[in-house]
Amino acid sequence: MAHSTTQVPTEAVPSERPGVPGGKRDRNRRARVDSLASAALELFLEEGIEGTSIDDITKKARTAKGSFYRYFSGKEALVEALMSPVSEAFSEAFSCCETALSRARTREEMTAAYTEVGEALAVTVLSQPERIRLYLQENRGPRRGARGPVVELADQIRESAIAITETAHAHGLMRTFPAEISALAVIGAAERLVLATLNGRIEHPERLPEQVTTLVLEGLAGEG
């Protein structure tokens, strides 16, 4: 089965011998990196990260194994490059939410902060569905080998969710329930909602931002 192109962010692509930006060498290098990423993502979703070898990836990408190491130090580096758009988008969304919550003094301002983060996270899910599938598939596995970047992203999400919950608690904007338990409960529910949406079991996927926001507010907000 042919695989579609999966672009790796420019900043995540190794910069050794890039040639003139936008030139032929740079474009060829970019195309080879994206081809390896596309092949890897498809195989990871089918066989799992641990079940996929570099040989499998290069064979599917129709490139020599030696070429792989021109662009990535190993499979973990490729997984990190694949997940970087999700990691960066989530980090920015949580950071903006925490800043907004630290300034919030009313329930309306708190709601606006969570609405913003819910929309940002949902946009990332809908724009990066295969990367999100890989994250959901692998994030609860052991932190070893090439799965490391996925588990690190899961830790980042958990820590950020706890941090924004603690900020809301500090300002009296949420029920005084243990922040870690609240955050983990909402993360688990959100992951199930996202997976159901990606699998086509939820009608109107365009409503995912609204649904994520409602889930957060109803799960964590106080009585008003």
KALINLIN-V687908 format. One record per residue. N is the residue number from 0. RES is the residue in three letters. SS is DSSP state (H for helix, E for strand, C for the rest). Layout:
BEGIN
n = (N;N)
res = (RES;RES)
ss = (SS;SS)
END
This chain:
BEGIN
n = (0;1;2;3;4;5;6;7;8;9;10;11;12;13;14;15;16;17;18;19;20;21;22;23;24;25;26;27;28;29;30;31;32;33;34;35;36;37;38;39;40;41;42;43;44;45;46;47;48;49;50;51;52;53;54;55;56;57;58;59;60;61;62;63;64;65;66;67;68;69;70;71;72;73;74;75;76;77;78;79;80;81;82;83;84;85;86;87;88;89;90;91;92;93;94;95;96;97;98;99;100;101;102;103;104;105;106;107;108;109;110;111;112;113;114;115;116;117;118;119;120;121;122;123;124;125;126;127;128;129;130;131;132;133;134;135;136;137;138;139;140;141;142;143;144;145;146;147;148;149;150;151;152;153;154;155;156;157;158;159;160;161;162;163;164;165;166;167;168;169;170;171;172;173;174;175;176;177;178;179;180;181;182;183;184;185;186;187;188;189;190;191;192;193;194;195;196;197;198;199;200;201;202;203;204;205;206;207;208;209;210;211;212;213;214;215;216;217;218;219;220;221;222;223)
res = (MET;ALA;HIS;SER;THR;THR;GLN;VAL;PRO;THR;GLU;ALA;VAL;PRO;SER;GLU;ARG;PRO;GLY;VAL;PRO;GLY;GLY;LYS;ARG;ASP;ARG;ASN;ARG;ARG;ALA;ARG;VAL;ASP;SER;LEU;ALA;SER;ALA;ALA;LEU;GLU;LEU;PHE;LEU;GLU;GLU;GLY;ILE;GLU;GLY;THR;SER;ILE;ASP;ASP;ILE;THR;LYS;LYS;ALA;ARG;THR;ALA;LYS;GLY;SER;PHE;TYR;ARG;TYR;PHE;SER;GLY;LYS;GLU;ALA;LEU;VAL;GLU;ALA;LEU;MET;SER;PRO;VAL;SER;GLU;ALA;PHE;SER;GLU;ALA;PHE;SER;CYS;CYS;GLU;THR;ALA;LEU;SER;ARG;ALA;ARG;THR;ARG;GLU;GLU;MET;THR;ALA;ALA;TYR;THR;GLU;VAL;GLY;GLU;ALA;LEU;ALA;VAL;THR;VAL;LEU;SER;GLN;PRO;GLU;ARG;ILE;ARG;LEU;TYR;LEU;GLN;GLU;ASN;ARG;GLY;PRO;ARG;ARG;GLY;ALA;ARG;GLY;PRO;VAL;VAL;GLU;LEU;ALA;ASP;GLN;ILE;ARG;GLU;SER;ALA;ILE;ALA;ILE;THR;GLU;THR;ALA;HIS;ALA;HIS;GLY;LEU;MET;ARG;THR;PHE;PRO;ALA;GLU;ILE;SER;ALA;LEU;ALA;VAL;ILE;GLY;ALA;ALA;GLU;ARG;LEU;VAL;LEU;ALA;THR;LEU;ASN;GLY;ARG;ILE;GLU;HIS;PRO;GLU;ARG;LEU;PRO;GLU;GLN;VAL;THR;THR;LEU;VAL;LEU;GLU;GLY;LEU;ALA;GLY;GLU;GLY)
ss = (C;C;C;C;C;C;C;C;C;H;H;H;C;C;C;C;C;C;C;C;C;C;C;H;H;H;H;H;H;H;H;H;H;H;H;H;H;H;H;H;H;H;H;H;H;H;H;C;C;C;C;C;C;H;H;H;H;H;H;H;H;C;C;C;H;H;H;H;H;H;H;C;C;C;H;H;H;H;H;H;H;H;H;H;H;H;H;H;H;H;H;H;H;H;H;H;H;H;H;H;H;H;H;C;C;C;H;H;H;H;H;H;H;H;H;H;H;H;H;H;H;H;H;H;H;H;H;C;H;H;H;H;H;H;H;H;H;H;C;C;C;C;C;C;H;H;H;H;H;H;H;H;H;H;H;H;H;H;H;H;H;H;H;H;H;H;H;H;H;H;C;C;C;E;C;C;C;C;H;H;H;H;H;H;H;H;H;H;H;H;H;H;H;H;H;H;H;H;C;C;C;C;C;C;H;H;H;H;H;H;H;H;H;H;H;H;H;H;H;H;E;C;C;C)
END
